[in-house]
Amino acid sequence: MPDPEVVEGDRAGSWLVRLDGRDQSLVDLTDPTRLAFDYVRRSGDVLDALGDPGAPLRVVHVGGAGLTLPRYVAATRPRSWQVVLEPDEALTALVREELPLPRRSGVRVRPVAGRPGLEALRGANADAVVLDAYDDGAVPADLVTDEALGVVREVLAPGGTLVANLSDTAPFALVRDVVAALPPRTGHVVLGAEPATLKGRRGGNVLVVAGPDASLGDALRRRAASYAAPYRVLAGRDVADAFGGGTPRHDA
């Protein structure tokens, strides 16, 4: 695995976590509620919309890097139970040393890859599973198959929500295939991305959210519209119209 590094961020108290020259996380030690990367902000919006505001959540994070989102949940929802699956032990050790978690954060990092880590967490009754794992800039193939999404379903509580951050480019083969594998297993599907990405002008991160809450799309639209640079949210028929035609992938 490439050597990780921590460098100064855009303002005092903020730090960038880099791996193989790629920015993986921005951690603001003075304000853990600050989510500087747009795609992380979109994931935070989803978690904010789950359950009662401020109530603890049970969250499994597949991919850790600087632990930005777990820090956010710990700050906004004290007493939350969180498990992070991060196989890069050198990265985790560096983050713990230079960007330590607050005491009693409730965040536990397991040195294991996403798929075997999820399989070990069957029955965890998680409120959310956040898939945000990358290997050499690509989502690991064993996390986006029909079988993998079935394991996620077993990790989630009956009312739980999947939040998957997928990097893709037009014609969005990966996003289409994941969307095809979700219903009817996970209920309602919502997508969020920058307008330029959805129009196919450039590649980017598409957030795929699946869960039983039919009102989640409306909640995310309100959050998306509140930003200086709003992102777009697709829900219901709009998802099928824009990202239909995929075929679920399967384990080799």
MARDREN-291623 format. One record per residue: x negated, y negated, z of N, C-alpha, C, O in turn. Coordinates in steps of 0.02 Angstrom, whole numbers, plus 50000, padded with zeros to 5 digits. Atoms other than C-alpha are relative to their C-alpha. Example, Ala and Ser with C-alpha at 12.3 -4.5 7.8 and 13.67 -1.06 7.14 Angstrom:
BEGIN
499555005950000493855022550390499554994050000499034994150033500425005949997493165005350357500394994550037500144989050045
% end
This chain:
BEGIN
499585006050000500005000050000499564993750000499034993750032500405006150001499374982349964499974996850069500414997850111500085003349935498734971850108500494994350006500554990149961499555005649989500044960250181499634994050027499074994750053500295006049972499674942250230500554995350023501114995549998499555005149975500494928150326499664993349987499104992150008500285006650016500234910250262500504994750022501094996150032499575005549978500924893350312500574998949951500484999449890499425001250041502664889450250500084992649981499584988949978499865006750026503494873350193500054994750054500094988850038499985004949947503564865150363499725003050064499635009150068500314997649938502834866450538500435005450032501045004750038499654994649968503294882750622500275005249953500545010349976499754995150049503754891750461499415003549967498885000649957500534995950026502744905750385500275004549944500835007149949499834995550055502774915550222499655006750011499065007050026500284993350000502514934250224499935002249928500425002449891500144998150069501684940050063499745007149996499395009550041500234993250011501374957249994499835000649926500264999649883500224999450069500354960049836500144993549961500324993849902499915006450032500494941449798500724997749994500844992249970499305001950003502394941349810500254997650067500105000650119499695002449938503324931149939500575004650019501055005449982499504995349977504334943550040500504996850048501104998550047499575003049949505034932850181499734993250018499144991850011500205006149966505024915650255500295000250070500905000750078499804999749930505084915750445499894993150031499334990550029500055006449965505444899650539500055001550075500595002750101500014998349929504914902650719500364994850043500574996350099499655005249962505684886150774500755000249990501124997450030499284999650015507374890050696500165006649964500155006949903499864993550031507804908450668500645000249960500765005149924499385000050040509484903450593499884997149930500344997049889500155002750066508604895550444499835005649952499355009349962500114995050051508724906850292499834996349935500274994249898500235004450053507664898050161500095003149931500224999449883499934996850065507764910950021500755000749985501135003050028499295000050017509424909849929500335006850008500885007450035499684993449996509724928549918500075002450072500535006150088499934998349929509404930450105500584996150030500964998850071499435004149977510624916250137500665003249982501135003150021499394996750020511934925750039500155006050044500725007350062499914994349954511654941150147500234997550068500675000650100499785002949937511814930250301500734997949999501084998750049499295002050007513474923550236500455006150010500985005650042499604993949992514134941350225500045002050073500585003450099500014997949929513594945750402500394995150043500714997250092499615004949963514344929550466500755001349996501134999850042499284999150013516024934550392500285006450032500885007450031499784993649974516094951650477500244999250072499914996150114499764999849931517154953950633500134993150029500234988349993499885006349965517394940450763499364995850000498824998650010500605004350001516204925450751499605000650064499875000150119500444999649943514714927550866500005006750037499595007750082499974993549966515194945250919499415004449977499195003949920500564995650019513784958250921500195004649942500765006649934499924995450055513554969050767499515005750006498995005150040500474994550009512754985750732499784999949927500185001249882500255001150068511644983050580499395004449988498935004750029500584996350024510454994550487499714996349941500064995149892500355003550053509184985450379499525004849965499075007549997500474995950038508314995350241499524995249966499694992049916500495005050021506744985050213499954994750054500454992050076500085004649943505994973650344499624993749984499854988249998500455005750013504564962450284499934995850064499734998450115500095004449942504564947350403500565000350051500554996750100499434999249954506194952750487500414993650006500694992150059499635006349999507024936350439500735001050016501004997750060499284999049988508804942950432500145003150068500625001050101499894997649932508664953350592499924994550053500294994350102500085005649954508034937750681500634995649999500864993350052499405004150008509534928150613500595003150039500944999750075499464996649966510764941150677499904999850076500374998650113500145000249928509904941750847500164993150029500374992650086499885006849976510074922750860500744998149998500984994750043499315002050009511854921050797500495004850033501075003050046499564995049969512554936950873499605003850054499415009550045500394996849947511644940651037500305006750020500905007950015499834993249978511674958551102500165004649943500435010149953499904995650057511774965550926499505005850003498945005150029500424994150007511054982850894499755000149928500155000449881500275000250068509874982650745499415004949993498975005250035500554995550017508754995750666499754998049931500144997049884500325001850064507524991250528499585006049977499175008650014500394994650030506825004750413499474996949955499634994549901500565003150037505114998750354499405004750001499095005650054500544995150000503805011450298499304997150003498835000750019500675003150001502364999050286499804998150071499974992750095500185001249931501625000450459499504994250008499524990750059500475005649997500224988050421500374993449997500204988750033499595006150005501514975050372500364998750065500364993050090499645000949937502534977950529499534997850056499704993550096500495001849949500984977050638499794992749994499734989150044500195007050011500474960450559500554995250022500424990250054499435004249981502214953150582500084999750075500194994450104499944999949927502294958750763499464995850034499594992650085500555003649970500604950950798500054992549988499964988550034500025007150017500774934350707500694996650003500734990550012499325002849998502674931950704500435004350046500925007350024499674995349954503264941050860500754998650006500974992950003499295000549988505104944450888500124997250070499704998150114499835002349932505954935951036500095006050047500255011550025499894994849951506044946051195500745002050000501184997849992499334997349998507584957251207500404998149938500994996349942499665001650063507994954051024500495005449979500955004149940499574994550021508824971151007499815002949933500175007149906500224997650066507834974250846499485005550010498995004650045500474994449997506974991050827499775001749929500195002449884500274998550066505824994650680499755007250000499355009250042500224993150007505605012650624499555000649939499734998349885500484999450056504085016950515500195005649953499865010849950499744994850044505065026750386500304996849939500564991249942499715002450062505615024650206500765000150005501055003450048499285001049995507415019950170500425006249998500845007250042499554994250007508185036250111499955004950059500465006550088500034995649942507505047850246500224996650064500514999850109499785003749941507805034250375500764999850005501045000550059499275000050000509635032850323500285006950016500775007550053499754993249987509855051650325499955001750074500375005450100500084998849928509225051850505500504996050041500594997450100499535004349963510515038550552500735001749986501184997850003499304998050011512075047950496500384999850066500135002250118499605000549940513445044350621499834994150044500054993850101500205005849960512685027850679500574995150011500534990850055499435004649993514375019050659499794992749993500004988550032500235006850012513525003650590500554995649971500964998049932499545004850030514544988250551499764997949930500174996249888500275001950065513384984450405499355003849987498955005050033500654997650024511974992450306499774995149947500114994049898500295004950046510864979750218499435003449962498925005049991500524997250042509874986950073499614994349968499874990849925500425005350027508444975050034499285002649998498834999650028500654996650002506984986549995499734999849929500095000749880500335000350065505724985049855499345003650002498995003650053500644996650008504264995249793499714997549934499974999149881500315003050059503114985949673500504995849961500514996049899499535004650032504494973449638500655003049977501074999549949499394996750023505854986349602500345003550058500025005750106499624996549949507244993749707499845007549995499885010249940500144992950004506755011749752500585003949970501165003049990499474996450037507715023549638500425004450046501015005450032499624995449958508225035149780500484996450047500814999750088499525003749958509225021149864500624997949962501104995349992499445002650040510415017549720500375005549962500735004149915499634994650031511055034749671500675001150035500794998550089499364998349971512795041349703499915003650067500275002450115500134996349938512075053049834499754995450055499954996150113500255004749950511145038949922500564995750028500594994550089499445004049977512715028349930500475004150043500815001550087499624995649956513595043350004499705000450070500065000650119500335000049935512295043750143500154993450037500274993450097499845006449970512595025150173500705000250031500814997650086499314999549974514445028850194500015003850067500415002150111500024996149938514005041450331499654996250056499764997750114500325004249949512935028550421500484994650025500464992750083499535005449983514325015450418500585002550042500795008350037499374998749965515795014850537500564999849948500454997449892499455000050048517505017250454500154993149970500364992749912499885006750026517664998350435499374996449980499364990349974500655003050013515844995550390499914997449929500314998949884500125003550063515114985450247499295001249975498815000850013500654999450033513704988650124499814993249970500224990049938500275006150029512624973650076499365001849963498855003449995500584997850039511424977649934499734994349958500094991549917500345005250039510174965149863499645003449942499145006949952500274996650059509794970849685499694994949953500034990249932500335004350049508524962349572500125003149931499965009049920499814997250065509104964349392500004994549948499994988549964499965004750056509164956149221500545002449952500725008349952499504998250050510474955649083499725005549954499155005149933499284999249988511314967049034500195003250067500745005950074499854998149931511214972049219500185007450007500705009250035499874992849997511094990949202500035002550072500465006550089500014997749931510654993349385500624998050037500945002150070499405002449964512064982549453500615003749975501035005850015499424996550027513324990649336500055007250026500595009550043500004993149977512805008149388500185000550074500535005150094499834999949928512895004049574500744998450009501075001750049499295001749995514604995849552500435006049981500945007350013499624994150022515205011449460500025005450053500495009350056500044994849949514655022349606500384998350064500475002650107499705002149937515565012349740500745001850009500895005650055499294998249988517475013649720500095007549983499735010249942499585002749946518475021649789499705001150070500035000250120500314998249937517225026549923499974994250049500034995250110500135005649955516965009149992500514994449996500394989150026499485005150000518544999349954499854994349953499724995449894500075006050040518334981549892499264998449985498834999250028500685001750021516784975949795499974992649983500404990049946500105007250011516144957949792499284999149977498835002450003500685001550024514634951149697499854992650009500294988450002500215007049994513644935249728499324999049968498875003149977500645001550033512254927349625500004992849976500524989549975500055006750029511614911149553500345000049931500335005149896499655000350065512614905249401499565001949941499785005549896500444998550056511104906349285499865007449994499785010049939500104992750001510844924549335500625003549972500555007849929499394996850023512664929349307500124998849925500425002949891499925001450071512624920949136499465003349957499475002849896500524996550037511104931249089499444995749975499044997949934500535004450022509964916349067499325001950029498815000849998500634997649970508664923549185500175005550050500725006050075499914994849950508424938349298500054997050069499874991250080499935002549932508774936749482500305005250046500365011150028499724995649949509534944149638500764999749997501064994350001499284999449997511314950249631500185003750064499965009350075499794996949938512104953849799500645003849988501155001049967499424995750007513304968449793500255001850069499895004750109499704999049934514484969549942500605004549992501025003349949499444995450004515694983749972500255001750070499865003650114499704998649935516894986150116500754999749997501034998349944499274999550000518714987650168500364993350005500974993149998499675006449988519044969050198500174996549934499724994249898499785003150063520074962050054499904992550000499904989549946500085007349996519804944250116499284997749995499144991749996500715001949999517904944850107499814995649941499424990949948500155004050058517844937849931500184992750009499794988349992499795007049987518824922249981499554996750051499384990850044500445002849948517744919850136499324998149970499054992849987500655001450029516154920750033500044994349949499574990449942499925005750047516834908749901499984993450038499694988550015500015006249960517114895850037499304998450022499094992650020500695001249979515354898050102499574997949941499174993249947500415001550058514604897749928500104992849976499634989649955499845006850024515484881349885499734994650046499714988750027500225005049951514774872850041499284998049990499054993350023500715001350008512964872849979499884994849945500294994049900500185005050050512094859349879499935003249931500105000149881500054996150062511724872549747500435006250008500185011550026499544994449986513264883849756499825006249958499595005649902500054993950039513144901949704500705002449982501205000050010499354997550023514534911349616500185006550034499745010650049499744993949968515604924849695500525003149954501004999749933499514996350039516534938049595500335005250045499995008550085499634995149961517884948749674500575002749959500774999849909499434997050032519294960149622499875001649927499365004549910500054998450071519594961549435499404996849967499144999549918500575003350029518194949249399499375004350001498965003949956500594995649996516914962149456500025005149944499525006349911499934994950053517584975449337499914996949932499605000049888500065003350065517694963049194499284998349983499064999049926500685002350012515914956649215499485005550006498975005349972500514994949986515014972249277500295007049997500065011550034499744993350011516044987049220499575003849950499085001149924500334996050050515475001049107499385003750022499045006849981500584996349975514115008049218500145007350012500715009550010499964992849986513765026249257499615001450064499024999850067500374998649938513315031949434499365004049987499375008849949500634996450006511515037549447499995005750051500345005550102500034994249955511065054049529499275001650016498815000049979500664997849981509585061149621499725004649947500085008749918500314995850051508355069249504499995007250023499755011649988
% end
